[in-house]
Amino acid sequence: MVNVVFVGCGAALEHLYRAPLKELEGRGWLRVCALVDTTERRRAAALGWFRHAKAFADIPAAFEAVGKLDLAIIASPPAFHAGHAAVAFEHNCHVLCEKPVAHSVAAAQKMAELARKKGRLFAVGMMRRFYPAVAVARAWAKDNAGSGPLEFVYREGSVFDWPLASASQFRRDTGGGGVLIDKGIHALDMLCHIFGSGRLLRSADDANQGGCVESNAALELAFPGSRGFLQVSWEAPLNNGFHISSAADELWLPISPIDAVWTRRKGNGAGWRKLEAQACWPNDLALTRPKLFRPANFSECILMQLVSVLRSIHLGERPIASGADGLEVLRLVMEAYEQATPLEQPWLPPAEQRATLASHWRSSEGVNELSQCAGNR
Amino acid sequence: MSVSPINDSGFRVSRVAVLGAGGFVGARLMRVLRGCSQVKGVGIVRSAKSLARLSSHPMEVRVVNTSRTKELAEALSDCDTVVNAVNGDVSQVLRETRTAYEAALAARCKLMIHLSSAVVYGRANSPGLHDDSPPDTRNWMLYARGKAESEVFLRSVMGDAKSMRIVALRPGLIWGPFSQWSGMVGEQLSRGSVCLSNSGRGIANLVHVDNLVQMMLAVHGSHTGPSGFYNVGDPEAVTWSQYYQGLCKRLGYPETHVRTWPDARLPLTPKLALEWCLQRKPLYRVAKWCLPRVGLGVKAAAKKVVKGEPFPPGGLQPEPKSAPRLTREHWALQNTTFRLPMKKFFRDYGPVELESTESALDSTASWLRFAGYAAANGESGPFDSTHIW
C-alpha cells in the first residue's frame, strides 16, 4: 500500500486525479493520506472525496503529522513545484509532479538532482503519452523514418476553459509563461516522445511587457529525422490536429478524441483511412504478463499514469514520463522564451501592429522580465 | 465616484468598465481601449479562467462575482461608462442584465452600453422591422428570448434612470479575427464540408468586431446622444454566399468549394428535436446540471452525436444529395430575409468610420491563414508556415 500526499487541491485534483485515485484506493494499491492546500475551502472539499485523508495548509505539516508518506503528487502552481518536491524528497518520498515540472530549468534540475541523491522516483504528469493515438503515431514515425525526412505540423487552439482556482497561471512570475508552458508543453512532450530529442529553430509569441504571458505562440522545431512547426492558442480554435508527412504517406490525428488516427497514401488520390488505435498499457502490478488496458478518455490516461508510477515504485520500471523527460521539454520551452520574437499579426490595423511589435516582452525592457521570473537558469 | 485622472495632454481620462472582458468582444474592446489616450478600459470578469484572452497585454482587470449587485457596483464605482458584453449562461441573460443595470446605477455611472443581439428579431422576416420594433420574447432560442426579455426590461427602466443613459446595440453575427463565425468558415472550407441552404441567398447580418467596437466608442464619446435601441452592422449588406466566397477566394480554395442547396428546407432529424428540447429553460437546466455528473464515456458519445467525428483536412465530402443537415440556429441564420435598418444609429451618433467588407475580409482571411485554414498549396500543403514567420 502506497501512502499518498496530494499537494495543491485545485482543479487538477477535482477534474483529473480524483476519480483515478479513488479507483486505485478501491483496488487497495494506494491510500490518499494527506491533502495539502493553502485554501481552507479547497481543503474541505478535498476531504469529502478521500475518507482516509487529513488536510494540511503546508507540506511539512503533512509529513510531521502523518509520518510515512510514500508518494507526493504535486499539482500546486508551477512556481511552488520545486519547493514542494524538495520537502517530499527530503522525507524519502517519491514524486509525481504535474506539468510543467517547474517554472525554471534550474529549479527542475535541482529537483532531478535531489531525486537522484535520495534514490527516489521522479515522474512527471504527461498523460498524453498514454493516448492510444500517440502510440500509433510514434510507431508510424519509426516505421517511416527510413523513407527520408518527416515533416510535421501541430496546431492546438481553444478558448481557455480550465476551471482555475487562481489567476497565477496568467502572470509570468508565478505561471512561468502562458499558452506555451500550459498547452504547448503537452504538445512538445508528444513530439519528443514520438521523434526523440528536439531542437528549437525559431520561436514567436504575442506577450507584451509588464509581466504578461503569451496567448498565442508558434515554434519551428527539428528532431532527428523530422522537422516542422507547432502552434498553440488560448484565444480561439485553430485548424487543430497533428499532421505528419513522409515521402509516401501521411498521418493525421485530431488530439481529441484520444484514440482517433487517420492515414493516407500520397499522390494516388486515395482518401483518408481511419486506423484503430489499439495501444494498451499494464493495468496491474504483476511483474510478468500484466493485464493490459486501452484508455478511452483522459481520466483513464491519468489512471494509467498512476499505475505506471506504482509499477515504478514496486517493480523498479522506468516511468513512462520521467522527471528527465519533463526537464527536456521544459528546457525547450525556456529556450523558446529566450529566443521569442514578436508574433506577426497582420490582421491588426497597422498602428496596432506597430504598437504590438514595440511592446513585445522580449524587446529591451522585456528581456529583464524573463531573467527576473526564471531565476538563475 | 472617484475623480478620474488627467492624461499627458491635460484631458480628463474617462473610464470604461467592460463586463465580460474575457469574451471575444470584450477582449477586443479592451485591446482597442489600450490605444486610446482619453479612455481607460477596466475589465470585469467573473472567474480567473476568463483572464486568458487578456493575459498577453497589461490591463486593469477585476475578478468579480457579476451576479452580486453590491460587489459589482463596488467594482464599477470609479467608472463613467459600463459596457455589458457578458456572454454567459443563456438561461440567465435577463438576470445578468438586471444586475449589470442595478450595479451601474448604484455606482452612478453615466452611461450603460448594453450588447443585445439582432437575434431578438429571429429570422428578420418582415421588411417593416425597425430599431424600436418589439423584440420576439417567444423565440424558440433560449438565448434570443433572454436577449429579448433584457430589452423589454431595459426599455421599462430607461425613463427611470435619469442620471444614466442606456444605449442597447443589436449586432448580428460578430465576425473577424478570432471569431467563431469566421473560424467556422475556415473549418468548413478546409474540411470541404460547406453547403449553404437557400442557395446562399440569405442575408448574413454581419458586423465586424472592429466596426462594433468603433460604434461602442462613438456612443461613449457622444455626450448628447439619447438612450435607445439601435441595430448595428457592417456598412454593406452581404449574403451568406458572398461571405463564404469572399473568404474562400482569399484562402486559395476554388469557388466550387462553396456548395449550395437550392431551397430552404431543413430535414427533420432527432438532433433537431434534441436541440429544440434544450432550448426549454427547465430542460436546459437539467442538462446543465447533469453535464458535470455524467461519465467521460457518455460525454464523448454525446459530443460525437452533436458535433460529428473530427475529420482530417484536405478531403472534399461528396456532393450533397439532400438539404444540408444544419442546426436549427444555422438554418435560421442562413435563411434571414431582410437586413435590419441602421439609420437611427447614424442619425443619433453621427458618422462612424467603419471598415469596408472587402478590407474586413482581408484581415479575417489573414487570421484564418495564421490559424491554418489556407488551402493546401502545391508541395508545401499544410506544412506551409510562411504566414507565421
Interface residues (C-beta under 8 A of the other chain):
Chain A: E151 F152 V153 R155 G157 V159 F160 D161 W162 P163 L164 A165 S166 A167 Q169 F170 G178 V179 R202 A204 D206 A207 N208 Q209 G210 G211 C212 V213 E214 S215 N216 A218 E220 G228 F229 Q231 S233 W234 E235 A236 P237 L238 N239 G241 H243 S245 W252 P254 S256 P257 A260 W262 R264 G271 W272 A296 N297 F298 S299 E300 L343 E344 Q345 P346 W347 L348 P349 A351 E352 A355
Chain B: F24 A27 R31 V32 G35 S47 A48 K49 L51 A52 R53 L54 S55 S56 H57 P58 V63 G176 P177 F178 S179 Q180 G183 G186 E187 S190 D210 L296 G297 A300 K304 E309 P310 F311 P312 P313 G314 G315 S363 T364 S366 W367 F370 A371 G372 Y373 G381 P382 F383 S385 I388 W389
